[in-house]
Amino acid sequence: MSTSQGDNSGADLVLAERHGAVLLLTLNRPDRLNAWTFALEERYFQLLDQAEADPEVRAVVVTGAGRGFCAGADLSDLQMVSSLDRTDVELAAPARPRERPLSLRKPLIAAINGAAVGLGLVEALYCDLRFSTSEAKLGTAFAQRGLIAEYGIAWLLPRIVGQSRALDLLLSGRLIRGQEALAMGLVDRVVEPEELVEAAIAYAADLAAFSSPNSMSLIKDQVFRAMDCDLPTAIAHAEGLMLESFGHPDAAEGVMGFLERRPPNFQPLALT
């Protein structure tokens, strides 16, 4: 059974529901295909902060209300920013970095139920895995708006789909659907629309039940570090972490859970 999270200012912009150890976040501007605004961003990041600090939350799923995941930045916000000079834009910068989801220490899974375009696609790429429907539309759109590859997508996209596919999507701005996105590795699962969110939650629930929160946090950090270092450096880093992990209670619990054929009782994520 799901339960609602706390109520704060702007809470209706992103809905939060608990499904056991999984937190479901729903971008909630369905009349605008969940177009991104500064207020929506603040609420979303606030909920990610709360999820990270809550020992009862072990994984997060994000989706969109209605027919879209996120159709990109709200044009009214873009018009406001375009009217500011550089100093004003810097002063209006958000309290958290735009790439905040990348640093979430718990698994973050996107359930892409519809359009994920421009900044909406970037937000999906900030997630660790992406589930999609076959009819969902994904695209970059930046070149078609006279913009550049924003918010780190020029770094992320080639590492997910390869350089030439990334350039195809960035230069053309063309929209692709779920099956093509799956074939190029842009999404990890294609699921029927009525099963999408449940499938993402079920996957996240398995992570919550069977994988150590501390191990998952360290592995996420390892993967990002390893993307920009050579193999000997990655191996040396892993060896140090491995020695530390042997002294953590989760190592003994993981072995005992396996030997006793029961779900392991891992400790909550250590935030210090």
Stockholm file with secondary structure:
# STOCKHOLM 1.0

chainA/1-272         MSTSQGDNSGADLVLAERHGAVLLLTLNRPDRLNAWTFALEERYFQLLDQAEADPEVRAVVVTGAGRGFCAGADLSDLQMVSSLDRTDVELAAPARPRERPLSLRKPLIAAINGAAVGLGLVEALYCDLRFSTSEAKLGTAFAQRGLIAEYGIAWLLPRIVGQSRALDLLLSGRLIRGQEALAMGLVDRVVEPEELVEAAIAYAADLAAFSSPNSMSLIKDQVFRAMDCDLPTAIAHAEGLMLESFGHPDAAEGVMGFLERRPPNFQPLALT
#=GR chainA/1-272 SS CEEECCCCTTGGGEEEEEETTEEEEEECCGGGTTCBCHHHHHHHHHHHHHHHHCTTCCEEEEEESTTEEECSBCHHHHHHHHTSCHHHHHHTCCSSCTTGGGGCSSCEEEEECSEEETHHHHHHHTSSEEEECTTCEEECCTGGGTCCSCTTHHHHHHHHHCHHHHHHHHHHCCCEEHHHHHHTTSCSEECCGGGHHHHHHHHHHHHHHHSCHHHHHHHHHHHHHHTTSCHHHHHHHHHHHHHHHHTSHHHHHHHHHHHTTSCCCCCCCCCC
#=GC SS_cons         CEEECCCCTTGGGEEEEEETTEEEEEECCGGGTTCBCHHHHHHHHHHHHHHHHCTTCCEEEEEESTTEEECSBCHHHHHHHHTSCHHHHHHTCCSSCTTGGGGCSSCEEEEECSEEETHHHHHHHTSSEEEECTTCEEECCTGGGTCCSCTTHHHHHHHHHCHHHHHHHHHHCCCEEHHHHHHTTSCSEECCGGGHHHHHHHHHHHHHHHSCHHHHHHHHHHHHHHTTSCHHHHHHHHHHHHHHHHTSHHHHHHHHHHHTTSCCCCCCCCCC
//
